[in-house]
Amino acid sequence: MSGYKLDIAFWSYDRVRPLIDGTVAISGVEASYHTSRIVPEIFEKMIRHRAYDVSELGMTYFLRTFDFDDAPFLAIPVFPNRCFRHSSIYVNTASGIRRPQDLAGKTIGELALYGHDSGVVPKGILSDDYGLTPDKCRWIIGGLDFPMKPIDFVPQPHPGNVEVSWAEEGVDLGELLDRGEIDALISADIPQCMLNKSPNVRQLFEDFQTVEREYYRRTGIFPIMHTVVVRKELAAEHPEIVKAVYQGFCDAKNAALHQYKFGMTFNNMAVMVPWLTKLIDEDRALLGEDWWPYGVKANYKAVDAFLRYHFEQGLSKRRLTCEEIFVPYLLDA
């Protein structure tokens, strides 16, 4: 193998595995692929140490780097992690919370950061659709039962009119929710009390799949959590390499899509998930044949919504645009 050497980091998703196993190659590139136990460890290595040439970054982690004196990265319009997030809001059953508006005046836990990727989106939805802005709640930031170091490698702003505190290291927000010491929790990760089916905890939107599908029909937004970034100097000096990297990610994702579609012929018997074929069919009917699109055009509304939420929630100093954050020559992708 010969080509331009790149270190590329991401978590081990099905949509990137064709790159890892060599099913898909990036033209003109000799790639070394890296991953980690949990994805924030990749973010830290990229932001703190510039450990990679190309790396997955959470959207909020990436956007916060625009407040550095010299923003070091631009995004390639690849979105390895996206998720509908009405399902990420958990409440204590004794809290009196029955509808989103009941969160007003309550204490809400949030995983890792004030404004982690999976917190920005539900807060934006709560504000847009239910009139519940973050200043109407109290926030406590901390961890869950899964071991994770505190996030200390990006700026952590919050508006002066929003009450935010930080739990001590080792405190499990899920346990606080289960005991009723906080009223609600917004988290990318499911708390153990929920997995254990504690009677004290439920999701705010119990029929979340119906709510999330209706949200997509109404808005056309499939929320984005993470993107892929490239060092700014690499983007400027080697556009042909960056275009090839983008195409490689697209080819890998398309290979994964093909496997799911082809697997429908055999009722997806290679995967231990009953009714998976029917779910894929339902998702294609709602989201389209390419239900996990890359490129700026196909994702403009979703990205722009995240940028707006990030600014409205006091996490960006100014309202960023898609045209600013993506590699310029991939804006038409």
C-alpha positions in Angstrom: 0.0 0.0 0.0 1.2 3.5 -0.8 -0.4 6.8 -0.5 -0.8 9.9 1.7 -0.5 8.8 5.3 -3.4 9.8 7.5 -4.4 9.0 11.1 -8.2 8.7 11.3 -10.2 8.2 14.5 -13.8 7.2 15.1 -15.8 4.9 17.2 -16.6 1.4 15.8 -19.9 2.0 14.1 -21.4 -0.3 11.4 -21.1 2.6 8.9 -17.3 2.8 9.3 -16.4 -0.8 9.7 -16.0 -1.3 5.9 -13.0 1.1 6.2 -11.5 -0.8 9.1 -11.8 -4.2 7.5 -10.6 -3.0 4.2 -13.8 -3.6 2.3 -13.6 0.1 1.3 -10.4 2.0 0.7 -9.8 5.7 0.6 -8.3 6.5 -2.8 -4.7 7.8 -2.6 -4.6 7.4 1.2 -2.7 5.1 3.4 -4.9 5.2 6.5 -4.3 4.2 10.1 -7.6 3.9 11.9 -7.9 4.5 15.6 -10.7 4.1 18.1 -11.2 4.1 21.9 -13.2 2.6 24.8 -15.7 5.5 24.7 -15.9 8.2 22.1 -15.1 11.3 24.3 -11.6 9.9 24.7 -11.2 10.3 20.9 -12.5 13.9 21.2 -10.0 14.7 24.0 -7.1 13.3 22.0 -8.0 15.3 19.0 -8.8 18.6 20.8 -6.1 18.5 23.4 -3.3 16.9 21.5 -4.2 17.1 17.8 -3.6 13.3 17.8 -5.2 12.7 14.4 -5.4 14.2 11.0 -9.1 13.4 10.7 -11.4 12.6 13.6 -14.9 12.1 14.8 -16.0 15.0 17.1 -19.3 15.6 18.9 -21.0 18.6 17.4 -20.8 20.7 20.5 -17.1 19.8 21.1 -16.4 20.9 17.6 -18.4 24.1 17.8 -16.8 25.1 21.0 -13.4 25.1 19.3 -14.6 28.1 17.3 -14.2 30.1 20.5 -10.4 29.3 20.5 -8.1 32.1 19.3 -7.5 30.1 16.2 -10.2 27.5 15.4 -8.2 24.4 14.4 -10.7 22.3 12.5 -13.3 22.3 9.7 -15.9 19.6 9.3 -16.4 17.1 6.5 -20.1 16.5 6.0 -20.0 13.0 7.5 -22.3 12.3 10.5 -21.3 9.0 12.1 -23.7 9.5 15.1 -27.2 10.8 14.9 -30.2 10.1 17.1 -33.7 11.3 17.8 -33.6 12.6 21.4 -37.1 12.9 22.8 -36.2 9.5 24.2 -33.2 10.9 26.2 -35.3 12.8 28.8 -36.0 10.7 32.0 -38.1 11.8 34.9 -38.7 10.6 38.5 -42.3 9.3 38.8 -42.9 11.2 42.0 -41.8 14.5 40.6 -45.2 15.5 39.3 -43.8 15.8 35.7 -46.5 14.6 33.2 -45.8 16.8 30.3 -42.7 18.8 29.1 -44.0 22.1 30.5 -43.9 20.5 34.0 -40.1 20.6 33.9 -40.3 24.3 34.7 -38.9 24.9 38.2 -37.4 21.4 38.4 -33.8 20.2 38.9 -32.5 18.4 35.9 -29.3 16.4 35.7 -27.3 16.4 32.5 -24.5 14.1 31.5 -20.9 15.3 31.3 -21.4 18.9 30.0 -23.9 21.7 30.2 -24.9 21.3 26.6 -23.6 17.8 25.7 -24.6 16.8 22.2 -27.6 14.8 23.4 -28.6 17.7 25.6 -28.5 20.5 23.1 -31.0 18.9 20.8 -33.7 18.0 23.4 -33.3 21.5 25.0 -33.8 23.0 21.6 -36.9 20.9 21.0 -38.3 21.7 24.5 -37.9 25.4 23.8 -39.2 25.3 20.2 -42.2 23.0 20.7 -43.1 23.5 24.4 -41.9 26.9 25.4 -39.6 25.5 28.0 -36.3 27.4 27.9 -33.3 26.2 30.0 -33.5 29.3 32.3 -36.8 27.9 33.7 -34.9 24.9 35.3 -32.0 24.2 37.6 -29.2 22.0 36.1 -26.7 19.7 37.7 -23.9 18.3 35.5 -22.2 15.0 36.3 -21.6 11.4 35.3 -23.5 8.1 35.3 -22.6 4.6 36.5 -20.3 4.2 33.5 -16.8 5.4 34.3 -15.9 8.6 32.4 -13.4 11.3 33.2 -14.8 14.9 33.7 -14.7 16.9 30.5 -12.1 19.6 31.0 -10.7 20.1 27.5 -13.3 22.4 26.0 -14.8 25.7 27.1 -17.9 25.2 29.3 -19.9 28.4 29.1 -23.5 28.8 30.2 -25.7 31.9 30.3 -25.7 34.0 33.5 -29.5 33.5 33.9 -29.3 29.7 33.9 -28.5 28.1 37.3 -25.9 25.4 36.7 -23.9 23.4 39.2 -21.6 20.4 39.0 -21.9 17.1 40.9 -18.8 15.8 42.7 -16.8 13.2 40.8 -18.2 9.7 41.3 -21.8 10.9 41.8 -24.2 8.9 39.7 -26.9 11.1 38.3 -29.0 8.0 37.6 -29.0 7.1 41.3 -30.0 10.7 42.2 -32.9 10.4 39.7 -33.9 7.0 41.1 -33.9 8.4 44.7 -35.8 11.6 43.7 -32.9 13.9 44.6 -33.2 15.3 41.1 -36.5 15.5 39.1 -35.3 14.7 35.7 -32.2 13.7 33.6 -31.1 14.4 30.0 -28.5 11.9 28.9 -27.0 10.3 25.8 -26.6 7.2 27.8 -29.5 5.3 29.4 -29.2 5.3 33.2 -28.9 2.0 34.9 -32.0 2.6 36.9 -33.9 2.8 33.6 -32.3 -0.4 32.3 -33.2 -2.1 35.6 -36.8 -1.0 35.1 -36.9 0.9 38.4 -40.5 1.9 39.2 -39.2 5.3 40.2 -38.1 6.3 36.7 -39.7 6.6 33.3 -39.1 8.5 30.1 -40.9 11.8 29.7 -42.1 10.8 26.3 -43.1 7.2 27.0 -44.3 6.6 23.4 -41.1 8.2 22.2 -41.0 6.4 18.8 -44.3 7.8 17.8 -43.4 11.3 19.0 -40.0 11.2 17.2 -41.4 9.9 13.9 -44.0 12.7 14.0 -41.2 15.2 14.7 -39.4 14.0 11.6 -42.6 14.2 9.5 -43.1 17.8 10.7 -39.6 19.1 10.6 -37.6 16.9 8.2 -34.9 16.9 10.8 -33.0 13.7 11.8 -30.9 15.2 14.6 -27.1 15.0 14.3 -24.9 14.3 17.3 -21.4 14.0 15.8 -19.5 15.0 12.7 -16.0 14.3 11.3 -13.4 17.0 11.3 -10.1 17.6 9.5 -7.2 19.8 10.6 -7.6 23.1 8.9 -4.1 23.1 7.3 -4.8 19.7 5.7 -8.0 20.9 4.3 -6.2 24.0 2.8 -3.2 22.2 1.5 -4.6 18.9 0.2 -8.2 19.3 -1.0 -7.9 16.2 -3.2 -7.1 14.1 -0.1 -9.9 15.6 1.9 -12.4 14.9 -0.9 -11.2 11.3 -1.1 -11.7 11.0 2.7 -15.2 12.2 2.3 -15.9 9.8 -0.5 -14.4 6.9 1.5 -16.7 7.6 4.4 -19.7 7.8 2.0 -18.6 4.5 0.3 -18.3 2.8 3.7 -21.7 4.0 4.8 -23.3 2.9 1.5 -21.7 -0.5 1.9 -23.4 -0.8 5.4 -26.7 0.3 3.9 -26.4 -2.3 1.2 -25.8 -5.0 3.8 -29.0 -4.1 5.6 -31.0 -3.9 2.4 -29.5 -7.2 1.0 -30.1 -8.8 4.3 -33.8 -8.2 4.0 -34.0 -10.9 1.4 -33.0 -13.4 4.1 -35.0 -11.7 6.9 -31.7 -10.3 8.3 -31.0 -13.7 9.9 -27.4 -12.7 10.5 -28.5 -10.3 13.2 -30.1 -11.3 16.6 -32.8 -8.7 16.4 -36.4 -10.0 15.8 -38.5 -7.9 13.4 -35.5 -6.0 12.2 -36.5 -6.4 8.5 -39.9 -4.7 9.3 -38.2 -1.9 11.2 -35.8 -1.2 8.3 -38.8 -1.2 5.9 -40.6 1.3 8.1 -37.5 3.5 8.4 -37.0 3.5 4.7 -40.6 4.5 4.1 -40.2 7.5 6.5 -36.6 8.5 6.1 -35.9 7.5 2.5 -33.8 4.9 0.8 -30.7 6.6 2.2 -31.9 6.9 5.7 -28.5 8.1 7.0 -27.5 10.7 4.5 -24.1 12.5 4.4 -23.4 15.8 2.6 -24.4 19.4 3.5 -27.4 19.7 1.2 -29.2 16.6 2.7 -28.5 17.7 6.2 -28.6 21.5 6.1 -31.8 21.8 8.2 -30.5 19.4 10.9 -27.1 21.1 11.1 -28.6 24.6 11.0 -31.0 23.7 13.8 -28.1 22.5 16.0 -26.1 25.7 15.3 -29.1 27.8 16.3 -29.7 25.8 19.5 -26.0 26.0 20.3 -26.1 29.8 20.1 -29.5 30.2 21.8 -28.3 28.1 24.7 -25.3 30.3 25.2 -22.8 27.7 24.1 -21.4 29.7 21.1 -20.3 33.3 21.3 -22.0 34.0 17.9 -24.5 32.3 15.6 -22.4 30.0 13.4 -23.4 29.0 9.9 -23.0 25.9 7.8 -20.9 27.9 5.4 -18.4 28.6 8.2 -18.0 25.2 9.7 -17.6 22.9 6.7 -14.7 22.5 4.3 -15.6 25.1 1.6 -15.2 22.8 -1.4 -17.5 20.2 0.2 -20.4 22.6 0.7 -22.1 21.3 -2.5 -21.6 17.6 -1.4 
